[in-house]
Amino acid sequence: MNVLPADPVMADYERTRAVFDWRRERSRLAELPDGGVNMGYECVDRHLREGHGEHVALRCVARDGSVRPVTYARLAQDSSRFAHLLDALGVGPGERVFTLLGRRYELFTTVLGTLRAGRVVCPLFTAFGPEPIALRMELGDATVLVTTRESYERKVAPIRSRLPRLRHVLLLDLDGDPPADTLALPALTASAPKTYDVGPTASADLALLHFTSGTTGTPKGAMHVHEAVLAHRVTAACALDLREGDVFWCTADPGWVTGMSYGVVAPLALGVTTVVDEGDFGPARWYGILSDQHVTVWYTAPTALRMLMRAAPRDGALPTERYDLSSLRFAASVGEPLNPEVVHWGRRALGLPVHDTWWQTETGAIMIANFAADPVRPGSMGRPVPGVEAAVLACGEDGRAAIDEGHVRLLRQPGAQGELALRAGWPSMFRGYLHEPRRYESCFADGWYLTGDLVSRDADGWFWFVGRADDVIKSAGHLIGPFEVESALMEHPAVAEAGVIGRPDPLAGAIVKAFVLLRPDVHAGAELRRELHAFGRRRLGPAVAPREIEFVEDLPHTRSGKVMRRLLRARELGLPEGDVSTLETREPSGTPDTTAKGS
Ligand code: WT7
């Protein structure tokens, strides 16, 4: 395995940054005969070519705790079979293969087979309900879906008629006849050849499509290309401290970007062993995996760490007293702010501080991190990874970076707050929002990618998260678009309008809260509230549905007619209502409407 140039990796931050060069990193990839790069080839074929076929790629932990090791050679065979199947089904280059799968072996063979065959992977979250699934498959022009019989029958069959372009539904389960218009995957792959020659792939060919949510409109399909694997490798080595011989465990769900970039691609590209846990979260299960699998590097989420922190036993015993965590060398988290308390708890309970890392679906890989060689600054996201330049931009009244005749203004004084921006051009940068060029262009100014996050930077160059500039909700690390929730609620006949915000929550960071304005003559009672909760869960799934519903008599609007979520949030938190100059006025006198809370 050859990873980062600087050895010891990142021991000297300034020096590593100074000598770092993406072009040199690019030369470490296994170049295909045609000069291109293929993400799947990097994860599988290259290890066989370099004689590491018998190294364990995956350790799949079943729900019952049994463990199945899978070598790189086996992964190559099974993903080859899937790649052949795509050819046989006539799925064209660049067409989209959607997955609705949890962490399980077949996810890996599907993803790697698709990438090696030059088709595009689009993962969906298994805790989505039918509505978010239908919307994403429609927007993403799904050609193929790989899922389980159960997920198909519950979530996809009811919306299948909305997906005329979906040609093949491949189900993993063996038992019984497949439902109408579906195929049994195991039967199809069993006889397919065990080797597959990765064809010509340009480094800028589309590899992954990840849907992410914005404040308004439909979810955005962030497009990632094959050469993003370069950033996956480099960042996993320098920010997650991943090295040869490591046993890595990324707990993220493969329906989101972390579960794909670091649950699948990065560890395999670096040729390490990665743990795949099919089970659900539970303190005993998780500590058991860390201990029994001798995990050395662990990448997880703040919400999960807070849940572990809360689950401390009554006798006060530390996890290190009950479980052998001596293999664990490095722990990191992502997706939401990591409160300092968790960093301190990590030191006490795991014997290690937790290292915060920051990135987004759009950035494709870690951009800012607390590195292994540096003391962690609790509460800080860290410093930019080598090859990435980050800046704080002065904001205008709308809370986003001010753009003056095409130019932005960099804030250099320590502690100044502004929008976090990244100098465009790193390999895993998204290359577009599918079918939405204008939405993509509006993310860039003056050569910078504008992240939509508000931050400050201290005198030593460490970044500190302040908040988001928009209304999207981060709940348990998952990004939820309020518009998607509002639209679903408004489909209910009793609902006239809804405004959805994230209400701060000590465990999940935020929970989805809906303010609902009912149609006239509808009675706002406990029964209707229950019905709306069930309606939301049925349509949106448990991960997206509102956890709290409050009936209101009025909702505040901007003059252009949009629900003012910012005001709903301020009222919910008892904060000053701030600038309400764009608030709709009901009376000619111009008095802002502040009666909306329904009290
Ligand atoms: C948003 C991106 C990156 C993979 C998972 C999320 C928030 C991310 C941190 C952090 C505070 C964070 C930001 C960002 N976020 N990491 N370390 N501290 N906030 O990807 O779903 O696209 O969400 O998550 O607001 O913009 P995503």
Residues whose N, C-alpha, C, O or C-beta is under 5 A from the ligand:
A	BS01	WT7	T212 T258 V334 G335 E336 P337 L338 D356 T357 W358 W359 Q360 T361 E362 M381 T451 D453 F465 R468 G477 L479
